[in-house]
Amino acid sequence: MFSAGLRLLYVASECQPLAKAGGLGDAVAALVKTLARRGHDARVLLPRYAAIDPPALGARALGTIRVPMGGETLDAALWLAPLPGGGSVYLLERDDLFAGGGVYGSGVDYGRDAYRFAFLSRAALQVILDFGFDADVLHAHDWPTALAPAYLAELRAYDPRLAAVASVLTIHNVEYQGRFAMDGWRWIGLPDAQRTADRFEDLGGINFLKGGIAAADAITAVSPTYAREIQSPSGGHGLHGFFARRAASITGILNGVDEELWDPRTDKFLARRFDARDLRGKLACKRALQAAFALEQRDDVPILGVVSRFAPQKGLDLLREPLLTVLAEGRAQLVVQGSGEAALAEMFRDVAMRFPGRAGVHVGYSEETAHRIYAGADFFLMPSRHEPCGLGQMYAMRYGTLPVVRSTGGLADTVGAYDESTGEGTGFVFLAPTADACGAALRYAIDTWYRRPAHVARLRHQAMARRFSWDDAAARLEKVYATVIGSREHDGAVIAPESAGTKRSFG
């Protein structure tokens, strides 16, 4: 694709292992690592949250970064550290914005996030201007950094050093948009021409993501189906019209998984490792999972696994009646790990109390337990109402655990529906977000377990053969970068000789 590596500046609110509240942190870290391995100078700008210790990371202090915000200039410290596995991270340190609490809400006050992440987004431009990183692409992720493309578009007219910098915005979950009161507009510092219904204004307030959609040179979504869904009334969460206007600039790129971390052949958390050629280790993992959750030791009953956030998006409430039925019949066992909404946690606790020895639940998160559920379960339940990409179904397939999923977003792109006539497929799929449809798919999966064990074995092998590589995602992203960089050059952007770097050719 490229005769020389690109200079890529990611700006994000999360990056594993330094800061993570969800899948965004995994995706950002994996892309930076993969792109660095492919020869690019990939860096991410991240807040220095309280839990991050720059010296412990081997970071070096770059000095003070001065960030103009709404008529005043705020100073912050800037560090540069290597990221584990490849690439590097700038850490933006300003204690009054980032040192209190967690990633979002600064502990308690979510309204302050408008100020915190506007500052992060604007600081990305100063990294380019003042700290010698002549980025080819500024790549923002979700609402917290959606202001960055807007700042770039505004500043291009005033500083030729930014004229050739292209912008990309990735949508990880459109449900979260960064809606705030209009009080912060002056401090954000964009001109009032941007405070309109087709840009940042939203029902009298500010919508970070809405403005970013309008400003970015290109938009990516985390799966092809999700890229289409966000342009529809049912999937756009009020922004479908704005995505539809940018349809020609939207690309769906499926996330990958870390194939080194999620590998049943090498997984340190498993009772016994295994692969598709020898699944005896999977049976050992099943028995260990039953012991850990105080379930009856039975090889002949399938285990249903859940690892999830407890949130309405995940559709877990659709499982209640189907689970009560199959557990009462003694046709399956259930293990659950997750945290979030108290009502959903209580739902699973109630199920486990009704069926001791058949169901167990752990409210909370343990990396070890998650790995053991993916390895030891026979079916993985993911009945999401919407799922931009999803990782759980990919992890499950890697471990020969067959997903039972709703056909939406990345689930539709990754799970092949079982065909009883041929034995083809990698899981069980339903369409309507209802308990009846979910229950029908669950019962079909369990019936297949008992009536067509040869098909279950075949499905397992087919699921384990699937690959969801970050290299594939990075290769598709490189094509997006080539397009937006070419567009900037075609538009007449002038690159000064001293900052041009190595001449690139696109193929």
Secondary structure, DSSP 8 states (H G I E B T S, - for coil): -BSS--EEEEE-S-BTTTB-SSHHHHHHHHHHHHHHHTT-EEEEEEE--TT--TGGGT-EEEEEEEEEETTEEEEEEEEEEE-TTS-EEEEEE-HHHHSSSSSSGGGT-GGGHHHHHHHHHHHHHHHHHHSS---SEEEEETGGGTHHHHHHHHHTTT-GGGTT-EEEEEES-TT---EE-GGGHHHH---GGGSSTTTTEETTEEEHHHHHHHH-SEEEESSHHHHHHTTSTTTSTT-HHHHHHTGGGEEE------TTTS-TTT-TTSSS--BTTBTHHHHHHHHHHHHHTT----SSS-EEEEEEEESGGGTGGGGHHHHHHHHHTTS-EEEEEEEE-HHHHHHHHHHHHHSTTTEEEEES--HHHHHHHHHH-SEEEE--S--SS-SHHHHHHHTT-EEEEES-HHHHHH--B-BTTTTB-SBEEE-SSSHHHHHHHHHHHHHHHHH-HHHHHHHHHHHHH----HHHHHHHHHHHHHHHHHHHHHTT----GGG--S---B-
